[in-house]
């Protein structure tokens, strides 16, 4: 592929102030400290090209969640704030396709290609990308425009954020999406 189709949409997942709460880093720091800059670069390129942008906002139903509606954490971070007229998809679970009508909206607009970025790699990003692939969308994941946090694995061994991120990428690559850098994706937007 040497160019993304004009109909390729950017899907920005859960880039909200909630993710900066220290509770997320209780097991260790996040990876990809430049992810927000890469998200902003993708968003700027999409806006310049006139392609569709979908901002996914998580509104948790869990009482203690940092993503609970009605608090500052639910607000978009400045790097991913929607402009008037840009689509906002509100979700209550990890996948942007569950209970939102997103697949139907994309299909009605003739969108077959998605570029995905956001947080958390091993949660909402992975769940959304898996479903996108299963639903037949041609999906690219900008791996350096996504991040996660350190966490223990099932056996209790603490994994770094880089390890957790890399395992999610390994789970997704080829079967559900193509994994690329922000730079590689930007080179396809002309």
C-alpha positions as CSV (number, residue, x, y, z in Angstrom):
1,X,0.0,0.0,0.0
2,X,1.5,3.3,-1.0
3,X,-1.5,5.5,0.0
4,X,-4.4,5.2,2.3
5,X,-7.8,5.5,0.7
6,X,-9.6,8.9,1.1
7,X,-12.2,7.1,3.1
8,X,-9.7,5.8,5.7
9,X,-10.9,6.9,9.1
10,X,-8.9,7.7,12.3
11,X,-10.2,6.1,15.4
12,X,-8.8,7.7,18.6
13,X,-9.6,5.5,21.6
14,X,-10.1,6.8,25.2
15,X,-7.5,9.6,25.1
16,X,-9.0,11.3,28.2
17,X,-7.6,13.0,31.2
18,X,-8.5,9.9,33.3
19,X,-5.5,8.1,32.0
20,X,-3.1,10.5,33.8
21,X,-4.5,9.5,37.2
22,X,-1.6,8.0,39.3
23,X,-3.6,4.9,40.0
24,X,-2.9,3.7,36.5
25,X,0.8,3.5,37.2
26,X,0.6,1.7,40.5
27,X,2.8,-1.2,39.2
28,X,5.1,1.0,37.2
29,X,5.3,3.7,34.5
30,X,3.7,3.6,31.1
31,X,5.5,3.1,27.8
32,X,5.6,5.3,24.8
33,X,5.9,8.7,26.5
34,X,5.6,10.4,23.1
35,X,2.3,8.7,22.3
36,X,0.2,11.9,22.7
37,X,2.5,13.8,20.3
38,X,2.0,11.0,17.8
39,X,-1.8,11.0,18.3
40,X,-1.8,14.7,17.7
41,X,0.3,14.3,14.5
42,X,-2.2,11.7,13.2
43,X,-5.1,13.9,14.1
44,X,-3.6,16.9,12.4
45,X,-2.9,14.9,9.2
46,X,-6.4,13.5,9.1
47,X,-7.9,17.0,9.5
48,X,-5.7,18.4,6.8
49,X,-6.6,15.6,4.4
50,X,-10.4,15.9,5.1
51,X,-10.6,12.2,6.2
52,X,-13.1,11.1,8.9
53,X,-12.1,11.2,12.5
54,X,-13.9,9.3,15.3
55,X,-13.1,10.2,18.9
56,X,-14.0,7.4,21.3
57,X,-14.9,8.4,24.8
58,X,-15.1,5.9,27.6
59,X,-17.8,6.6,30.1
60,X,-17.4,4.0,32.8
61,X,-20.3,2.6,34.7
62,X,-18.0,1.6,37.5
63,X,-18.3,3.9,40.6
64,X,-14.6,4.2,41.3
65,X,-13.4,4.6,37.7
66,X,-11.3,7.5,36.7
67,X,-13.4,7.5,33.4
68,X,-16.7,8.0,35.2
69,X,-18.9,10.7,33.6
70,X,-19.3,14.0,35.4
71,X,-15.7,14.4,36.5
72,X,-12.7,16.0,34.8
73,X,-11.2,12.6,34.0
74,X,-13.9,12.0,31.4
75,X,-12.8,15.0,29.4
76,X,-10.6,14.5,26.3
77,X,-7.0,15.3,26.6
78,X,-6.1,18.4,24.5
79,X,-4.1,16.4,22.0
80,X,-7.3,14.4,21.1
81,X,-10.1,16.9,21.7
82,X,-12.7,16.8,19.0
83,X,-13.6,19.9,16.8
84,X,-17.2,20.7,16.1
85,X,-18.5,18.3,13.5
86,X,-16.1,15.5,14.4
87,X,-17.8,12.3,15.5
88,X,-17.7,11.3,19.2
89,X,-18.5,7.6,20.0
90,X,-19.4,7.0,23.6
91,X,-18.7,3.5,24.9
92,X,-19.3,1.8,28.3
93,X,-17.2,-1.3,27.8
94,X,-13.7,-2.0,26.3
95,X,-14.6,-2.3,22.6
96,X,-15.7,0.8,20.6
97,X,-17.9,-1.6,18.6
98,X,-20.1,-2.9,21.5
99,X,-23.4,-1.0,22.0
100,X,-22.3,2.0,19.9
101,X,-23.5,1.5,16.4
102,X,-19.9,2.3,15.2
103,X,-19.7,-0.5,12.6
104,X,-23.0,0.5,11.1
105,X,-21.9,4.2,11.0
106,X,-18.6,3.3,9.3
107,X,-20.3,1.0,6.7
108,X,-23.0,3.6,5.9
109,X,-20.2,6.1,5.2
110,X,-18.3,3.6,3.0
111,X,-15.4,3.4,5.4
112,X,-13.5,0.1,5.0
113,X,-10.1,1.2,6.4
114,X,-9.4,2.2,10.0
115,X,-6.3,3.6,11.6
116,X,-6.4,3.1,15.4
117,X,-4.5,4.8,18.2
118,X,-5.1,5.5,21.9
119,X,-5.2,3.7,25.2
120,X,-4.9,1.3,26.8
121,X,-3.1,-1.0,24.4
122,X,-3.9,-4.3,26.1
123,X,-7.5,-3.3,26.9
124,X,-9.7,-1.0,24.8
125,X,-7.2,-0.7,21.9
126,X,-6.8,-4.5,21.7
127,X,-10.5,-5.2,22.1
128,X,-11.5,-2.6,19.4
129,X,-8.8,-3.8,16.9
130,X,-9.8,-7.4,17.3
131,X,-13.4,-6.6,16.6
132,X,-12.5,-4.3,13.7
133,X,-10.6,-7.2,12.1
134,X,-13.3,-9.7,12.9
135,X,-15.9,-7.4,11.3
136,X,-13.8,-7.2,8.1
137,X,-12.3,-3.7,8.4
138,X,-8.8,-3.2,7.0
139,X,-7.1,-2.0,10.2
140,X,-3.8,-0.4,10.9
141,X,-2.6,0.1,14.5
142,X,-0.2,3.0,15.1
143,X,1.8,1.2,17.9
144,X,3.8,4.3,18.9
145,X,0.5,6.3,19.3
146,X,-0.8,3.9,21.9
147,X,0.4,3.0,25.4
148,X,-0.2,0.9,28.5
149,X,1.1,0.4,32.0
150,X,3.1,-2.2,33.8
151,X,1.1,-5.0,35.4
152,X,1.4,-8.5,36.8
153,X,0.7,-11.4,34.5
154,X,-1.6,-14.2,35.4
155,X,1.1,-15.9,37.5
156,X,1.9,-12.7,39.4
157,X,5.1,-11.9,37.6
158,X,5.4,-8.1,37.1
159,X,5.6,-7.2,33.4
160,X,6.9,-3.8,32.2
161,X,4.6,-1.6,30.2
162,X,6.8,-2.3,27.2
163,X,6.3,-6.0,27.6
164,X,2.6,-5.7,28.0
165,X,2.4,-3.5,25.0
166,X,4.6,-5.8,22.9
167,X,2.4,-8.8,23.8
168,X,-0.7,-7.0,22.7
169,X,0.9,-6.1,19.4
170,X,1.9,-9.8,19.0
171,X,-1.7,-10.8,19.7
172,X,-3.0,-8.4,17.0
173,X,-0.4,-8.4,14.2
174,X,-1.4,-9.9,10.9
175,X,-4.5,-11.7,12.1
176,X,-6.5,-8.6,13.1
177,X,-4.4,-5.6,11.8
178,X,-1.2,-4.4,10.4
179,X,1.0,-2.7,13.0
180,X,2.9,0.4,11.9
181,X,4.6,3.4,13.3
182,X,3.0,6.9,13.2
183,X,5.7,7.9,10.6
184,X,4.8,5.0,8.3
185,X,1.1,5.8,8.5
186,X,1.7,9.6,7.9
187,X,3.6,8.7,4.8
188,X,0.5,7.0,3.5
189,X,-1.7,10.1,4.0
190,X,-1.3,12.4,1.0
